[in-house]
Amino acid sequence: LYRAIVHRGWGVAHRLAGEYPEAADRLSQALTLFQALDTRWQIGRTLSELGELAVAQGATGRARAYFQQALPLFEALRAAPDARRARAALVPLS
């Protein structure tokens, strides 16, 4: 779990630094690990970060797909703040 969290953190840091290929690699590694652990909230958070990366890259369709995958996970977990953020991120992508 902690290794996956670290990969996601590195992914975010790379995104913020404009290092998009590195960000995609780290976030993908995190997602794979979280999926193996079946940690739904962590999967949702990582999908949201992949959405943010896609937005930064101007890939609107990909961004929308990531946020649309994250939203039902947050809703099922009743993670209201995360669901609100995912919905808000989808508005400009519609």
Gaussian input, Z-matrix of N, CA and C with variables (Angstrom, degrees):
# hf/3-21g

backbone

0 1
 N
 C     1     B1
 C     2     B2     1     A1
 N     3     B3     2     A2     1     D1
 C     4     B4     3     A3     2     D2
 C     5     B5     4     A4     3     D3
 N     6     B6     5     A5     4     D4
 C     7     B7     6     A6     5     D5
 C     8     B8     7     A7     6     D6
 N     9     B9     8     A8     7     D7
 C    10    B10     9     A9     8     D8
 C    11    B11    10    A10     9     D9
 N    12    B12    11    A11    10    D10
 C    13    B13    12    A12    11    D11
 C    14    B14    13    A13    12    D12
 N    15    B15    14    A14    13    D13
 C    16    B16    15    A15    14    D14
 C    17    B17    16    A16    15    D15
 N    18    B18    17    A17    16    D16
 C    19    B19    18    A18    17    D17
 C    20    B20    19    A19    18    D18
 N    21    B21    20    A20    19    D19
 C    22    B22    21    A21    20    D20
 C    23    B23    22    A22    21    D21
 N    24    B24    23    A23    22    D22
 C    25    B25    24    A24    23    D23
 C    26    B26    25    A25    24    D24
 N    27    B27    26    A26    25    D25
 C    28    B28    27    A27    26    D26
 C    29    B29    28    A28    27    D27
 N    30    B30    29    A29    28    D28
 C    31    B31    30    A30    29    D29
 C    32    B32    31    A31    30    D30
 N    33    B33    32    A32    31    D31
 C    34    B34    33    A33    32    D32
 C    35    B35    34    A34    33    D33
 N    36    B36    35    A35    34    D34
 C    37    B37    36    A36    35    D35
 C    38    B38    37    A37    36    D36
 N    39    B39    38    A38    37    D37
 C    40    B40    39    A39    38    D38
 C    41    B41    40    A40    39    D39
 N    42    B42    41    A41    40    D40
 C    43    B43    42    A42    41    D41
 C    44    B44    43    A43    42    D42
 N    45    B45    44    A44    43    D43
 C    46    B46    45    A45    44    D44
 C    47    B47    46    A46    45    D45
 N    48    B48    47    A47    46    D46
 C    49    B49    48    A48    47    D47
 C    50    B50    49    A49    48    D48
 N    51    B51    50    A50    49    D49
 C    52    B52    51    A51    50    D50
 C    53    B53    52    A52    51    D51
 N    54    B54    53    A53    52    D52
 C    55    B55    54    A54    53    D53
 C    56    B56    55    A55    54    D54
 N    57    B57    56    A56    55    D55
 C    58    B58    57    A57    56    D56
 C    59    B59    58    A58    57    D57
 N    60    B60    59    A59    58    D58
 C    61    B61    60    A60    59    D59
 C    62    B62    61    A61    60    D60
 N    63    B63    62    A62    61    D61
 C    64    B64    63    A63    62    D62
 C    65    B65    64    A64    63    D63
 N    66    B66    65    A65    64    D64
 C    67    B67    66    A66    65    D65
 C    68    B68    67    A67    66    D66
 N    69    B69    68    A68    67    D67
 C    70    B70    69    A69    68    D68
 C    71    B71    70    A70    69    D69
 N    72    B72    71    A71    70    D70
 C    73    B73    72    A72    71    D71
 C    74    B74    73    A73    72    D72
 N    75    B75    74    A74    73    D73
 C    76    B76    75    A75    74    D74
 C    77    B77    76    A76    75    D75
 N    78    B78    77    A77    76    D76
 C    79    B79    78    A78    77    D77
 C    80    B80    79    A79    78    D78
 N    81    B81    80    A80    79    D79
 C    82    B82    81    A81    80    D80
 C    83    B83    82    A82    81    D81
 N    84    B84    83    A83    82    D82
 C    85    B85    84    A84    83    D83
 C    86    B86    85    A85    84    D84
 N    87    B87    86    A86    85    D85
 C    88    B88    87    A87    86    D86
 C    89    B89    88    A88    87    D87
 N    90    B90    89    A89    88    D88
 C    91    B91    90    A90    89    D89
 C    92    B92    91    A91    90    D90
 N    93    B93    92    A92    91    D91
 C    94    B94    93    A93    92    D92
 C    95    B95    94    A94    93    D93
 N    96    B96    95    A95    94    D94
 C    97    B97    96    A96    95    D95
 C    98    B98    97    A97    96    D96
 N    99    B99    98    A98    97    D97
 C   100   B100    99    A99    98    D98
 C   101   B101   100   A100    99    D99
 N   102   B102   101   A101   100   D100
 C   103   B103   102   A102   101   D101
 C   104   B104   103   A103   102   D102
 N   105   B105   104   A104   103   D103
 C   106   B106   105   A105   104   D104
 C   107   B107   106   A106   105   D105
 N   108   B108   107   A107   106   D106
 C   109   B109   108   A108   107   D107
 C   110   B110   109   A109   108   D108
 N   111   B111   110   A110   109   D109
 C   112   B112   111   A111   110   D110
 C   113   B113   112   A112   111   D111
 N   114   B114   113   A113   112   D112
 C   115   B115   114   A114   113   D113
 C   116   B116   115   A115   114   D114
 N   117   B117   116   A116   115   D115
 C   118   B118   117   A117   116   D116
 C   119   B119   118   A118   117   D117
 N   120   B120   119   A119   118   D118
 C   121   B121   120   A120   119   D119
 C   122   B122   121   A121   120   D120
 N   123   B123   122   A122   121   D121
 C   124   B124   123   A123   122   D122
 C   125   B125   124   A124   123   D123
 N   126   B126   125   A125   124   D124
 C   127   B127   126   A126   125   D125
 C   128   B128   127   A127   126   D126
 N   129   B129   128   A128   127   D127
 C   130   B130   129   A129   128   D128
 C   131   B131   130   A130   129   D129
 N   132   B132   131   A131   130   D130
 C   133   B133   132   A132   131   D131
 C   134   B134   133   A133   132   D132
 N   135   B135   134   A134   133   D133
 C   136   B136   135   A135   134   D134
 C   137   B137   136   A136   135   D135
 N   138   B138   137   A137   136   D136
 C   139   B139   138   A138   137   D137
 C   140   B140   139   A139   138   D138
 N   141   B141   140   A140   139   D139
 C   142   B142   141   A141   140   D140
 C   143   B143   142   A142   141   D141
 N   144   B144   143   A143   142   D142
 C   145   B145   144   A144   143   D143
 C   146   B146   145   A145   144   D144
 N   147   B147   146   A146   145   D145
 C   148   B148   147   A147   146   D146
 C   149   B149   148   A148   147   D147
 N   150   B150   149   A149   148   D148
 C   151   B151   150   A150   149   D149
 C   152   B152   151   A151   150   D150
 N   153   B153   152   A152   151   D151
 C   154   B154   153   A153   152   D152
 C   155   B155   154   A154   153   D153
 N   156   B156   155   A155   154   D154
 C   157   B157   156   A156   155   D155
 C   158   B158   157   A157   156   D156
 N   159   B159   158   A158   157   D157
 C   160   B160   159   A159   158   D158
 C   161   B161   160   A160   159   D159
 N   162   B162   161   A161   160   D160
 C   163   B163   162   A162   161   D161
 C   164   B164   163   A163   162   D162
 N   165   B165   164   A164   163   D163
 C   166   B166   165   A165   164   D164
 C   167   B167   166   A166   165   D165
 N   168   B168   167   A167   166   D166
 C   169   B169   168   A168   167   D167
 C   170   B170   169   A169   168   D168
 N   171   B171   170   A170   169   D169
 C   172   B172   171   A171   170   D170
 C   173   B173   172   A172   171   D171
 N   174   B174   173   A173   172   D172
 C   175   B175   174   A174   173   D173
 C   176   B176   175   A175   174   D174
 N   177   B177   176   A176   175   D175
 C   178   B178   177   A177   176   D176
 C   179   B179   178   A178   177   D177
 N   180   B180   179   A179   178   D178
 C   181   B181   180   A180   179   D179
 C   182   B182   181   A181   180   D180
 N   183   B183   182   A182   181   D181
 C   184   B184   183   A183   182   D182
 C   185   B185   184   A184   183   D183
 N   186   B186   185   A185   184   D184
 C   187   B187   186   A186   185   D185
 C   188   B188   187   A187   186   D186
 N   189   B189   188   A188   187   D187
 C   190   B190   189   A189   188   D188
 C   191   B191   190   A190   189   D189
 N   192   B192   191   A191   190   D190
 C   193   B193   192   A192   191   D191
 C   194   B194   193   A193   192   D192
 N   195   B195   194   A194   193   D193
 C   196   B196   195   A195   194   D194
 C   197   B197   196   A196   195   D195
 N   198   B198   197   A197   196   D196
 C   199   B199   198   A198   197   D197
 C   200   B200   199   A199   198   D198
 N   201   B201   200   A200   199   D199
 C   202   B202   201   A201   200   D200
 C   203   B203   202   A202   201   D201
 N   204   B204   203   A203   202   D202
 C   205   B205   204   A204   203   D203
 C   206   B206   205   A205   204   D204
 N   207   B207   206   A206   205   D205
 C   208   B208   207   A207   206   D206
 C   209   B209   208   A208   207   D207
 N   210   B210   209   A209   208   D208
 C   211   B211   210   A210   209   D209
 C   212   B212   211   A211   210   D210
 N   213   B213   212   A212   211   D211
 C   214   B214   213   A213   212   D212
 C   215   B215   214   A214   213   D213
 N   216   B216   215   A215   214   D214
 C   217   B217   216   A216   215   D215
 C   218   B218   217   A217   216   D216
 N   219   B219   218   A218   217   D217
 C   220   B220   219   A219   218   D218
 C   221   B221   220   A220   219   D219
 N   222   B222   221   A221   220   D220
 C   223   B223   222   A222   221   D221
 C   224   B224   223   A223   222   D222
 N   225   B225   224   A224   223   D223
 C   226   B226   225   A225   224   D224
 C   227   B227   226   A226   225   D225
 N   228   B228   227   A227   226   D226
 C   229   B229   228   A228   227   D227
 C   230   B230   229   A229   228   D228
 N   231   B231   230   A230   229   D229
 C   232   B232   231   A231   230   D230
 C   233   B233   232   A232   231   D231
 N   234   B234   233   A233   232   D232
 C   235   B235   234   A234   233   D233
 C   236   B236   235   A235   234   D234
 N   237   B237   236   A236   235   D235
 C   238   B238   237   A237   236   D236
 C   239   B239   238   A238   237   D237
 N   240   B240   239   A239   238   D238
 C   241   B241   240   A240   239   D239
 C   242   B242   241   A241   240   D240
 N   243   B243   242   A242   241   D241
 C   244   B244   243   A243   242   D242
 C   245   B245   244   A244   243   D243
 N   246   B246   245   A245   244   D244
 C   247   B247   246   A246   245   D245
 C   248   B248   247   A247   246   D246
 N   249   B249   248   A248   247   D247
 C   250   B250   249   A249   248   D248
 C   251   B251   250   A250   249   D249
 N   252   B252   251   A251   250   D250
 C   253   B253   252   A252   251   D251
 C   254   B254   253   A253   252   D252
 N   255   B255   254   A254   253   D253
 C   256   B256   255   A255   254   D254
 C   257   B257   256   A256   255   D255
 N   258   B258   257   A257   256   D256
 C   259   B259   258   A258   257   D257
 C   260   B260   259   A259   258   D258
 N   261   B261   260   A260   259   D259
 C   262   B262   261   A261   260   D260
 C   263   B263   262   A262   261   D261
 N   264   B264   263   A263   262   D262
 C   265   B265   264   A264   263   D263
 C   266   B266   265   A265   264   D264
 N   267   B267   266   A266   265   D265
 C   268   B268   267   A267   266   D266
 C   269   B269   268   A268   267   D267
 N   270   B270   269   A269   268   D268
 C   271   B271   270   A270   269   D269
 C   272   B272   271   A271   270   D270
 N   273   B273   272   A272   271   D271
 C   274   B274   273   A273   272   D272
 C   275   B275   274   A274   273   D273
 N   276   B276   275   A275   274   D274
 C   277   B277   276   A276   275   D275
 C   278   B278   277   A277   276   D276
 N   279   B279   278   A278   277   D277
 C   280   B280   279   A279   278   D278
 C   281   B281   280   A280   279   D279

   B1=1.4570
   B2=1.5249
   B3=1.3197
   B4=1.4628
   B5=1.5200
   B6=1.3217
   B7=1.4639
   B8=1.5341
   B9=1.3233
   B10=1.4583
   B11=1.5287
   B12=1.3164
   B13=1.4711
   B14=1.5307
   B15=1.3261
   B16=1.4684
   B17=1.5257
   B18=1.3331
   B19=1.4729
   B20=1.5231
   B21=1.3397
   B22=1.4639
   B23=1.5288
   B24=1.3187
   B25=1.4656
   B26=1.5226
   B27=1.3145
   B28=1.4646
   B29=1.5247
   B30=1.3243
   B31=1.4606
   B32=1.5209
   B33=1.3145
   B34=1.4720
   B35=1.5266
   B36=1.3276
   B37=1.4699
   B38=1.5326
   B39=1.3267
   B40=1.4661
   B41=1.5267
   B42=1.3465
   B43=1.4698
   B44=1.5169
   B45=1.3250
   B46=1.4654
   B47=1.5249
   B48=1.3360
   B49=1.4648
   B50=1.5286
   B51=1.3422
   B52=1.4528
   B53=1.5194
   B54=1.3177
   B55=1.4673
   B56=1.5285
   B57=1.3163
   B58=1.4602
   B59=1.5310
   B60=1.3331
   B61=1.4714
   B62=1.5365
   B63=1.3277
   B64=1.4655
   B65=1.5242
   B66=1.3420
   B67=1.4627
   B68=1.5225
   B69=1.3185
   B70=1.4638
   B71=1.5246
   B72=1.3109
   B73=1.4637
   B74=1.5235
   B75=1.3184
   B76=1.4780
   B77=1.5239
   B78=1.3197
   B79=1.4641
   B80=1.5262
   B81=1.3078
   B82=1.4705
   B83=1.5241
   B84=1.3222
   B85=1.4703
   B86=1.5279
   B87=1.3152
   B88=1.4692
   B89=1.5191
   B90=1.3249
   B91=1.4565
   B92=1.5310
   B93=1.3103
   B94=1.4681
   B95=1.5282
   B96=1.3165
   B97=1.4664
   B98=1.5319
   B99=1.3194
   B100=1.4664
   B101=1.5254
   B102=1.3215
   B103=1.4668
   B104=1.5264
   B105=1.3165
   B106=1.4669
   B107=1.5229
   B108=1.3284
   B109=1.4663
   B110=1.5266
   B111=1.3180
   B112=1.4693
   B113=1.5306
   B114=1.3179
   B115=1.4723
   B116=1.5288
   B117=1.3201
   B118=1.4647
   B119=1.5205
   B120=1.3130
   B121=1.4636
   B122=1.5307
   B123=1.3247
   B124=1.4673
   B125=1.5277
   B126=1.3234
   B127=1.4669
   B128=1.5260
   B129=1.3213
   B130=1.4616
   B131=1.5106
   B132=1.3197
   B133=1.4722
   B134=1.5236
   B135=1.3276
   B136=1.4603
   B137=1.5218
   B138=1.3238
   B139=1.4672
   B140=1.5271
   B141=1.3200
   B142=1.4698
   B143=1.5227
   B144=1.3161
   B145=1.4703
   B146=1.5223
   B147=1.3358
   B148=1.4617
   B149=1.5301
   B150=1.3309
   B151=1.4567
   B152=1.5098
   B153=1.3149
   B154=1.4736
   B155=1.5268
   B156=1.3232
   B157=1.4589
   B158=1.5293
   B159=1.3072
   B160=1.4694
   B161=1.5256
   B162=1.3285
   B163=1.4672
   B164=1.5221
   B165=1.3232
   B166=1.4667
   B167=1.5240
   B168=1.3352
   B169=1.4592
   B170=1.5310
   B171=1.3194
   B172=1.4593
   B173=1.5191
   B174=1.3291
   B175=1.4694
   B176=1.5201
   B177=1.3162
   B178=1.4637
   B179=1.5264
   B180=1.3125
   B181=1.4609
   B182=1.5217
   B183=1.3220
   B184=1.4674
   B185=1.5154
   B186=1.3189
   B187=1.4703
   B188=1.5212
   B189=1.3139
   B190=1.4664
   B191=1.5285
   B192=1.3238
   B193=1.4671
   B194=1.5217
   B195=1.3238
   B196=1.4705
   B197=1.5273
   B198=1.3288
   B199=1.4662
   B200=1.5226
   B201=1.3384
   B202=1.4696
   B203=1.5303
   B204=1.3143
   B205=1.4615
   B206=1.5292
   B207=1.3144
   B208=1.4623
   B209=1.5241
   B210=1.3167
   B211=1.4655
   B212=1.5288
   B213=1.3370
   B214=1.4703
   B215=1.5264
   B216=1.3241
   B217=1.4689
   B218=1.5236
   B219=1.3234
   B220=1.4672
   B221=1.5322
   B222=1.3216
   B223=1.4688
   B224=1.5257
   B225=1.3266
   B226=1.4679
   B227=1.5246
   B228=1.3218
   B229=1.4698
   B230=1.5293
   B231=1.3212
   B232=1.4630
   B233=1.5348
   B234=1.3149
   B235=1.4657
   B236=1.5311
   B237=1.3224
   B238=1.4653
   B239=1.5292
   B240=1.3354
   B241=1.4710
   B242=1.5322
   B243=1.3272
   B244=1.4590
   B245=1.5250
   B246=1.3212
   B247=1.4672
   B248=1.5260
   B249=1.3342
   B250=1.4721
   B251=1.5297
   B252=1.3340
   B253=1.4661
   B254=1.5301
   B255=1.3236
   B256=1.4704
   B257=1.5244
   B258=1.3202
   B259=1.4801
   B260=1.5251
   B261=1.3145
   B262=1.4714
   B263=1.5190
   B264=1.3306
   B265=1.4649
   B266=1.5240
   B267=1.3231
   B268=1.4681
   B269=1.5260
   B270=1.3294
   B271=1.4701
   B272=1.5410
   B273=1.3285
   B274=1.4706
   B275=1.5303
   B276=1.3344
   B277=1.4625
   B278=1.5161
   B279=1.3367
   B280=1.4617
   B281=1.5073
   A1=110.49
   A2=116.36
   A3=118.64
   A4=112.29
   A5=116.28
   A6=119.66
   A7=109.73
   A8=116.89
   A9=120.94
   A10=110.79
   A11=116.68
   A12=120.51
   A13=110.31
   A14=116.39
   A15=120.23
   A16=110.46
   A17=117.11
   A18=119.37
   A19=110.25
   A20=117.05
   A21=119.07
   A22=110.13
   A23=117.38
   A24=120.62
   A25=112.13
   A26=116.28
   A27=119.87
   A28=110.30
   A29=116.12
   A30=119.61
   A31=111.83
   A32=115.86
   A33=120.30
   A34=110.00
   A35=116.93
   A36=120.49
   A37=110.55
   A38=117.11
   A39=120.20
   A40=110.96
   A41=117.32
   A42=119.72
   A43=110.74
   A44=116.01
   A45=120.34
   A46=112.03
   A47=116.40
   A48=121.11
   A49=112.04
   A50=116.76
   A51=120.40
   A52=113.39
   A53=117.00
   A54=122.77
   A55=108.32
   A56=115.74
   A57=121.00
   A58=115.26
   A59=119.92
   A60=117.75
   A61=112.28
   A62=116.12
   A63=120.32
   A64=110.68
   A65=116.01
   A66=120.75
   A67=110.15
   A68=116.78
   A69=120.82
   A70=110.62
   A71=117.37
   A72=121.21
   A73=111.19
   A74=116.75
   A75=120.34
   A76=111.39
   A77=117.28
   A78=119.87
   A79=111.13
   A80=117.09
   A81=120.10
   A82=110.81
   A83=116.32
   A84=119.82
   A85=110.23
   A86=116.14
   A87=119.99
   A88=110.44
   A89=117.07
   A90=120.83
   A91=110.97
   A92=116.93
   A93=121.10
   A94=110.92
   A95=116.34
   A96=120.23
   A97=111.17
   A98=117.30
   A99=120.06
   A100=111.35
   A101=116.85
   A102=119.96
   A103=110.78
   A104=117.13
   A105=120.49
   A106=111.21
   A107=116.12
   A108=121.88
   A109=112.24
   A110=117.12
   A111=123.65
   A112=112.15
   A113=114.77
   A114=121.09
   A115=107.51
   A116=115.94
   A117=121.43
   A118=113.95
   A119=118.09
   A120=118.74
   A121=110.08
   A122=116.30
   A123=120.11
   A124=110.86
   A125=116.76
   A126=120.30
   A127=109.49
   A128=117.09
   A129=121.28
   A130=112.82
   A131=116.22
   A132=119.78
   A133=110.74
   A134=116.29
   A135=119.53
   A136=110.74
   A137=117.24
   A138=119.62
   A139=110.61
   A140=116.85
   A141=120.32
   A142=111.00
   A143=116.63
   A144=119.47
   A145=111.01
   A146=117.06
   A147=119.53
   A148=110.11
   A149=117.21
   A150=120.98
   A151=111.98
   A152=116.46
   A153=120.45
   A154=110.65
   A155=116.47
   A156=120.26
   A157=110.14
   A158=117.08
   A159=120.82
   A160=110.70
   A161=117.43
   A162=120.70
   A163=109.65
   A164=117.16
   A165=121.44
   A166=111.21
   A167=116.46
   A168=120.91
   A169=112.11
   A170=116.91
   A171=120.52
   A172=113.58
   A173=117.11
   A174=122.17
   A175=108.88
   A176=116.31
   A177=122.59
   A178=113.05
   A179=117.30
   A180=120.42
   A181=112.53
   A182=115.88
   A183=120.08
   A184=110.79
   A185=116.49
   A186=120.76
   A187=110.02
   A188=116.21
   A189=120.79
   A190=110.40
   A191=117.04
   A192=121.16
   A193=111.47
   A194=117.49
   A195=120.16
   A196=111.35
   A197=116.73
   A198=118.96
   A199=111.69
   A200=116.53
   A201=119.77
   A202=111.62
   A203=117.91
   A204=120.93
   A205=111.16
   A206=117.00
   A207=121.33
   A208=111.95
   A209=116.81
   A210=121.23
   A211=113.79
   A212=120.88
   A213=118.71
   A214=113.40
   A215=116.66
   A216=118.84
   A217=109.89
   A218=115.93
   A219=120.32
   A220=111.14
   A221=115.91
   A222=119.36
   A223=111.05
   A224=117.46
   A225=120.92
   A226=111.45
   A227=115.96
   A228=120.71
   A229=112.32
   A230=115.76
   A231=122.04
   A232=112.46
   A233=113.77
   A234=121.60
   A235=107.05
   A236=115.14
   A237=121.76
   A238=113.88
   A239=120.04
   A240=117.93
   A241=112.43
   A242=116.29
   A243=119.39
   A244=111.10
   A245=117.18
   A246=120.84
   A247=110.19
   A248=117.04
   A249=120.60
   A250=111.10
   A251=115.97
   A252=119.43
   A253=110.79
   A254=116.93
   A255=120.07
   A256=110.37
   A257=116.71
   A258=119.89
   A259=110.75
   A260=116.18
   A261=120.60
   A262=111.21
   A263=116.56
   A264=120.02
   A265=111.29
   A266=116.60
   A267=120.85
   A268=113.53
   A269=117.73
   A270=121.10
   A271=112.10
   A272=118.77
   A273=116.63
   A274=114.26
   A275=116.46
   A276=120.33
   A277=112.53
   A278=116.74
   A279=120.87
   A280=112.11
   D1=-46.03
   D2=-177.61
   D3=-67.43
   D4=-35.10
   D5=177.49
   D6=-62.37
   D7=-42.20
   D8=178.51
   D9=-63.95
   D10=-41.92
   D11=178.99
   D12=-61.89
   D13=-40.63
   D14=178.83
   D15=-65.21
   D16=-42.84
   D17=177.47
   D18=-58.68
   D19=-43.24
   D20=179.75
   D21=-63.76
   D22=-42.72
   D23=177.95
   D24=-59.34
   D25=-43.87
   D26=176.75
   D27=-63.50
   D28=-39.05
   D29=178.41
   D30=-59.95
   D31=-44.08
   D32=178.35
   D33=-63.74
   D34=-44.04
   D35=179.67
   D36=-60.72
   D37=-43.41
   D38=178.09
   D39=-63.76
   D40=-41.22
   D41=178.17
   D42=-59.97
   D43=-46.81
   D44=-178.68
   D45=-63.95
   D46=-27.54
   D47=178.42
   D48=-86.83
   D49=-0.75
   D50=-179.73
   D51=79.17
   D52=14.29
   D53=179.91
   D54=-94.90
   D55=75.33
   D56=-169.47
   D57=-68.11
   D58=-41.14
   D59=177.84
   D60=-62.10
   D61=-40.51
   D62=178.39
   D63=-65.73
   D64=-39.78
   D65=178.43
   D66=-62.16
   D67=-46.04
   D68=-179.73
   D69=-61.13
   D70=-41.34
   D71=179.88
   D72=-63.10
   D73=-48.02
   D74=-178.56
   D75=-66.23
   D76=-42.68
   D77=-179.89
   D78=-66.83
   D79=-36.36
   D80=177.01
   D81=-65.62
   D82=-40.60
   D83=176.85
   D84=-62.24
   D85=-43.97
   D86=179.01
   D87=-61.21
   D88=-45.75
   D89=-178.37
   D90=-60.25
   D91=-44.00
   D92=179.03
   D93=-59.40
   D94=-44.96
   D95=-179.77
   D96=-66.25
   D97=-44.44
   D98=179.16
   D99=-63.38
   D100=-38.37
   D101=178.28
   D102=-64.99
   D103=-39.77
   D104=178.01
   D105=-63.44
   D106=-31.94
   D107=179.25
   D108=-87.52
   D109=-9.22
   D110=-177.41
   D111=54.12
   D112=45.95
   D113=177.78
   D114=-97.60
   D115=91.44
   D116=-170.05
   D117=-60.53
   D118=-41.30
   D119=179.78
   D120=-64.51
   D121=-43.07
   D122=179.12
   D123=-64.75
   D124=-37.19
   D125=175.70
   D126=-61.65
   D127=-46.14
   D128=178.07
   D129=-59.72
   D130=-43.82
   D131=179.47
   D132=-63.43
   D133=-39.65
   D134=-179.08
   D135=-70.91
   D136=-39.20
   D137=174.44
   D138=-60.49
   D139=-39.28
   D140=177.26
   D141=-63.16
   D142=-41.07
   D143=178.19
   D144=-66.32
   D145=-37.80
   D146=174.50
   D147=-63.71
   D148=-35.26
   D149=174.28
   D150=-62.86
   D151=-43.36
   D152=177.78
   D153=-62.83
   D154=-39.31
   D155=177.32
   D156=-63.12
   D157=-44.52
   D158=179.22
   D159=-62.28
   D160=-39.77
   D161=176.37
   D162=-60.27
   D163=-46.17
   D164=-179.42
   D165=-61.18
   D166=-30.08
   D167=-179.70
   D168=-88.49
   D169=-3.19
   D170=-179.29
   D171=77.41
   D172=18.62
   D173=-179.22
   D174=-96.04
   D175=78.29
   D176=-173.59
   D177=-58.60
   D178=-45.89
   D179=-178.66
   D180=-62.34
   D181=-42.99
   D182=177.69
   D183=-65.19
   D184=-42.29
   D185=179.28
   D186=-59.87
   D187=-47.25
   D188=179.52
   D189=-58.10
   D190=-44.14
   D191=-179.16
   D192=-61.61
   D193=-42.23
   D194=179.20
   D195=-64.52
   D196=-46.66
   D197=-179.91
   D198=-65.68
   D199=-35.61
   D200=177.81
   D201=-67.50
   D202=-29.65
   D203=175.47
   D204=-74.92
   D205=-35.91
   D206=-177.88
   D207=-72.44
   D208=-38.96
   D209=-173.08
   D210=-55.46
   D211=-50.38
   D212=-179.17
   D213=-64.51
   D214=-28.49
   D215=176.22
   D216=-64.76
   D217=-46.44
   D218=179.44
   D219=-64.32
   D220=-41.70
   D221=-179.93
   D222=-63.84
   D223=-42.23
   D224=179.83
   D225=-63.89
   D226=-32.57
   D227=-179.95
   D228=-88.12
   D229=-2.74
   D230=-175.16
   D231=57.01
   D232=37.68
   D233=176.82
   D234=-88.63
   D235=75.46
   D236=-171.38
   D237=-56.44
   D238=-45.75
   D239=-179.28
   D240=-61.60
   D241=-39.46
   D242=179.73
   D243=-70.02
   D244=-38.82
   D245=176.99
   D246=-62.48
   D247=-41.97
   D248=177.95
   D249=-61.10
   D250=-43.43
   D251=179.72
   D252=-63.79
   D253=-41.49
   D254=179.45
   D255=-64.36
   D256=-43.52
   D257=177.69
   D258=-61.61
   D259=-44.59
   D260=-179.87
   D261=-62.67
   D262=-37.40
   D263=179.17
   D264=-67.87
   D265=-29.49
   D266=-179.76
   D267=-74.12
   D268=-25.97
   D269=-175.26
   D270=-56.06
   D271=-54.19
   D272=-179.01
   D273=-72.78
   D274=-9.08
   D275=-178.86
   D276=-93.00
   D277=-3.88
   D278=-177.74
   D279=-78.93

